[in-house]
Amino acid sequence: MQLVVAEHQWGEVEHELERRLSIMESRGRSIEIIPRSAYEQFEEAARRRVPRDPNDWAPVALAMALDAGILTEDNDFLGCGCPTWTVETLRVELGQGTG
């Protein structure tokens, strides 16, 4: 499994990820920051899909570009047209149980 982050959102999530990075790295996982140029062509459509929080457009655009889901607890992403996952449901789906 690979975790990717939209360049546009990196500053917003960096503080939260900092504490989790050491755990992920100890488990052999890495994070790839995807440059804006890889998803910016989806910006207009992504902004329409998250009208409650226009700042959330980048993860939607990245998900559209990669045909991927979004890992989030933020309900603003519900109905954006991309699959959304919580940590709990993703763990269950991957057969790792909860917690």
Secondary structure as UniProt FT lines:
FT   STRAND          3..6
FT   HELIX           7..9
FT   HELIX           10..26
FT   TURN            27..28
FT   STRAND          31..34
FT   HELIX           36..38
FT   HELIX           40..42
FT   HELIX           43..49
FT   TURN            51..52
FT   HELIX           54..56
FT   HELIX           57..66
FT   STRAND          70..71
FT   HELIX           75..77
FT   TURN            78..79
FT   STRAND          84..85
FT   HELIX           87..93
FT   TURN            94..95
//
